[in-house]
Amino acid sequence: MNLLIGSHVSFKKDTQLLGSAMEAISYGENCFMFYTGAPQNTTRMMIDKTLTEEALQYMKDHHIEKGNVIVHAPYIINLANNQNIDSWNFAIQFLKQEIERCEALHMSKLVLHPGSSVKLPKEVGIQNIIDALNQVITKNQTVSILLETMAGKGTEIGTTFEEIKQIIDGIHYNEHVMVCLDTCHIHDAGYDLNDIDEILEQFDQIIGIDKLGCIHINDSKNDCGAHKDRHANIGYGKIGFENLLSIIYHEKLKEVPKILETPYVGETMEDKKRLYPPYRFEIEMILNKKENEHFLSDIISYYKKD
């Protein structure tokens, strides 16, 4: 089985997609995910065509298919609440620009948090998302929007498969809409990952397994159904290593990119916290199908030697 496994990587001004791909390769990955700018704001750099072409060739040389690379829209986009109509319209226009950026980068999958209804009833929020996406998604676009399953923190929409399905059904050109399943989020939303087969059966019956465009692989610091959304490193949370392996290696999901979004590992140095990416070590555990009891110290030792 050729496992598709990667992580969230950076996208920097000077190297852009090429730097993202090189970082992914340094972790031993064959797919990856990135934001084209900071996730908490809408400031965006110009896409460098030359760097993009170099990146696409680099990916080809290192056996990373561009269809397995994911772009994540900034999580401040909220299509569910239109009480401030100017802000809602801005979010719609910005999402259109994100799609254009994906097209310029030759990327075909854009993950989107559905949004939060805030003071509006949930059904109104769902309809707002549908209305917004019907303004965004065009018949002939090459980019698919991947609606992410959410933990249910606050007034988040997309905490059940039924809510995601309701949104998809309301979109005119929903052949361009898929789903990003987040393991931490569905666990925190109340789905018991002790029975992966049952969850995938529910997903298939409600949405359709063919709509699953990527999976975020994260453990959770919370109990099932806590609705808190706090990611943990693989095997260091309430989902557990074996349950995560069950979904990572599931036969029905072998063609779906799996993306780690787990926390950086830190140590205190001169009263400051230094953080290190855990991904090469988590991927090593996943490929070996065995937990590393020295996981945290190995990460710190590896990066301190530099």
C-alpha positions in Angstrom: 0.0 0.0 0.0 1.5 3.4 -1.0 0.4 5.4 1.9 -0.3 9.1 1.2 1.0 10.9 4.3 2.1 14.5 4.9 1.6 17.5 7.1 1.0 21.2 7.2 4.1 23.1 6.0 5.0 26.7 5.6 4.6 29.0 2.5 7.2 31.7 2.7 7.6 34.8 0.5 11.0 34.0 -0.9 10.4 30.4 -1.7 6.6 30.0 -1.9 5.4 26.6 -3.2 9.0 25.4 -3.8 9.8 25.9 -0.2 6.7 24.1 0.9 7.5 21.1 -1.2 11.1 21.0 0.0 10.0 21.2 3.6 7.5 18.3 3.0 10.3 16.2 1.4 12.6 16.9 4.4 9.9 15.2 6.6 9.6 12.2 4.4 6.2 13.1 3.0 4.5 12.4 -0.4 1.7 15.0 0.1 1.3 18.2 2.1 -0.9 21.2 2.9 -0.2 24.9 3.2 -1.9 28.3 3.6 -0.9 30.8 1.0 -0.6 33.4 3.8 -1.3 33.7 7.5 -4.4 31.8 8.5 -5.6 34.5 10.8 -5.6 37.4 8.3 -6.2 38.1 4.6 -2.8 39.6 3.7 -1.5 37.8 0.7 1.7 38.0 -1.3 1.8 37.8 -5.1 2.2 34.3 -6.6 5.6 34.0 -8.3 5.2 32.0 -11.5 8.8 31.0 -11.8 8.9 29.6 -8.3 5.6 27.8 -9.0 7.1 26.2 -12.1 10.2 25.2 -10.2 8.0 23.7 -7.5 5.9 21.7 -9.8 9.1 20.2 -11.4 10.6 19.5 -7.9 7.3 17.8 -6.9 7.4 15.6 -10.0 11.0 14.7 -9.4 10.2 13.6 -5.9 7.0 11.8 -6.8 4.5 14.2 -5.2 1.4 14.5 -7.3 -0.1 17.9 -7.3 -3.6 16.4 -6.9 -2.4 15.3 -3.4 -1.4 18.7 -2.3 -3.9 20.7 -0.3 -4.4 24.5 0.2 -6.2 25.7 3.3 -8.2 28.9 3.2 -7.8 31.2 6.2 -10.0 30.2 9.1 -11.2 33.8 9.6 -13.5 33.4 6.5 -17.0 33.1 8.0 -19.7 32.5 5.4 -22.3 31.5 8.0 -23.0 35.0 9.5 -24.2 37.9 7.3 -25.3 40.3 10.0 -22.6 42.6 8.8 -23.3 42.4 5.1 -20.0 44.1 4.1 -17.9 41.6 6.0 -19.9 38.7 4.5 -19.4 40.1 1.0 -15.7 40.6 1.7 -15.4 37.0 2.8 -17.1 35.9 -0.5 -14.8 38.0 -2.6 -11.7 36.9 -0.7 -12.6 33.2 -1.1 -12.9 33.8 -4.9 -9.4 35.3 -4.8 -8.1 32.2 -2.9 -9.5 30.0 -5.6 -7.7 32.1 -8.2 -4.5 31.7 -6.2 -5.0 27.9 -6.1 -5.4 28.0 -9.9 -2.2 30.1 -10.3 -0.4 27.5 -8.2 -2.0 24.6 -10.2 -3.6 23.3 -7.0 -7.0 21.7 -7.1 -8.2 21.3 -3.5 -9.0 24.1 -1.1 -10.1 23.3 2.5 -12.6 25.7 4.0 -14.1 25.9 7.5 -17.8 26.2 6.9 -18.2 29.0 9.5 -20.1 30.0 12.7 -23.6 31.3 12.9 -22.7 33.5 15.9 -26.1 35.1 17.0 -28.1 33.7 14.1 -30.0 30.4 14.2 -28.0 27.4 12.9 -30.4 26.9 9.9 -29.9 30.5 8.9 -26.2 30.1 9.1 -26.3 26.9 6.9 -28.3 28.8 4.3 -25.9 31.7 4.4 -23.0 29.2 3.6 -25.0 27.8 0.7 -25.8 31.2 -0.6 -22.2 32.4 -0.4 -20.8 29.3 -2.0 -23.3 29.6 -4.8 -21.8 33.0 -5.5 -18.3 31.6 -5.4 -18.4 28.3 -7.2 -18.6 28.3 -11.0 -19.5 25.6 -13.4 -16.0 25.2 -15.0 -13.6 25.9 -12.2 -10.7 23.5 -11.6 -10.6 23.9 -7.8 -12.7 21.9 -5.4 -13.8 23.3 -2.1 -13.3 20.8 0.7 -15.7 21.6 3.6 -14.0 20.6 6.9 -15.8 18.7 9.6 -15.8 20.8 12.8 -15.6 20.1 16.5 -18.7 22.1 17.4 -16.9 24.8 19.4 -19.3 27.8 20.0 -21.7 28.1 17.1 -19.6 26.2 14.5 -21.5 24.6 11.6 -20.4 21.3 10.1 -20.2 19.3 13.3 -22.3 16.5 11.8 -22.2 14.7 8.5 -25.8 15.7 8.1 -24.9 19.4 8.2 -22.2 19.0 5.7 -24.5 17.1 3.4 -27.2 19.8 3.7 -24.7 22.4 2.5 -23.5 20.2 -0.4 -27.1 19.5 -1.5 -27.8 23.3 -1.6 -24.9 24.1 -3.9 -25.7 24.3 -7.7 -22.3 23.0 -8.9 -21.6 20.6 -6.1 -19.4 18.5 -8.2 -16.8 21.0 -7.1 -17.5 20.4 -3.4 -15.8 17.7 -1.3 -15.1 17.1 2.4 -12.0 17.3 4.6 -12.5 14.9 7.6 -10.6 16.0 10.7 -10.1 13.2 13.2 -9.8 15.5 16.2 -12.8 17.5 15.2 -15.1 14.5 14.6 -14.0 13.0 17.9 -14.7 16.2 19.7 -18.0 16.5 17.9 -19.0 13.1 19.3 -18.0 10.5 16.8 -16.4 7.5 18.5 -13.2 6.6 16.7 -13.0 3.2 18.4 -15.2 2.0 15.6 -13.7 3.4 12.4 -15.7 1.1 10.1 -19.0 2.4 11.6 -18.0 6.0 11.1 -17.0 5.5 7.5 -20.2 3.6 6.9 -22.2 6.6 8.2 -20.1 9.0 6.1 -20.7 6.9 3.0 -24.4 6.6 3.5 -24.9 10.3 4.3 -22.4 12.0 2.1 -20.6 9.4 0.0 -17.1 8.2 0.4 -16.2 9.5 -3.1 -16.7 13.0 -1.7 -13.8 12.6 0.8 -11.0 14.8 -0.5 -8.5 14.7 2.4 -8.2 13.7 6.0 -6.6 15.8 8.8 -4.9 13.3 11.1 -4.8 14.7 14.7 -5.1 13.2 18.1 -7.3 15.1 20.6 -6.7 16.4 24.1 -10.4 16.2 24.9 -12.9 13.5 25.7 -15.2 12.4 22.8 -18.0 14.9 22.4 -16.3 17.7 24.3 -16.7 20.2 21.4 -13.4 22.0 22.2 -11.0 21.4 19.3 -7.6 21.0 20.9 -5.2 18.9 18.8 -2.7 16.5 20.4 0.3 14.7 18.9 -0.2 11.3 17.5 -0.8 8.8 20.4 -0.7 11.6 23.0 -4.4 12.2 23.1 -7.8 10.6 23.8 -8.2 9.0 20.3 -5.1 6.9 20.6 -2.4 5.6 18.3 -4.1 2.4 17.2 -7.4 4.1 16.3 -5.5 6.7 14.2 -3.6 3.9 12.5 -6.9 2.2 11.7 -8.1 5.2 9.7 -4.7 6.0 8.2 -4.3 2.5 6.8 -8.0 1.9 6.0 -8.5 0.2 2.6 -11.3 2.5 1.7 -9.1 5.6 2.2 -5.9 4.5 0.5 -6.3 7.2 -2.3 -7.1 10.0 0.2 -4.2 12.3 1.3 -3.7 12.2 5.1 -2.4 15.5 6.6 -0.9 16.0 10.1 -1.8 19.2 11.9 -0.4 18.2 15.3 1.2 20.7 17.7 4.9 21.6 17.6 6.9 20.2 20.5 8.6 22.8 22.7 11.2 23.3 25.4 12.1 26.3 27.5 15.3 28.0 26.6 16.5 31.1 28.5 12.9 31.8 29.6 11.7 31.5 26.1 9.7 28.6 24.5 11.2 27.1 21.4 9.0 25.0 19.2 10.0 22.2 16.8 7.9 20.5 14.1 7.0 16.9 15.1 6.1 15.6 11.6 9.1 13.6 10.5 8.9 11.7 13.8 5.2 11.1 13.7 5.4 9.9 10.1 8.2 7.5 11.2 5.9 6.1 13.9 3.0 5.8 11.4 5.2 4.0 8.8 6.6 1.7 11.4 3.2 1.2 13.0 4.8 1.5 16.4 4.8 4.3 19.0 8.1 5.8 20.0 8.4 6.2 23.8 11.2 8.7 23.3 9.2 10.8 20.8 9.4 14.1 22.6 13.1 13.9 23.6 14.1 12.6 20.1 12.5 15.7 18.4 14.2 18.1 20.8 17.6 16.3 20.4 17.3 16.3 16.6 16.7 20.0 16.3 19.2 21.0 18.9 22.0 19.4 17.1 21.7 22.0 14.4 
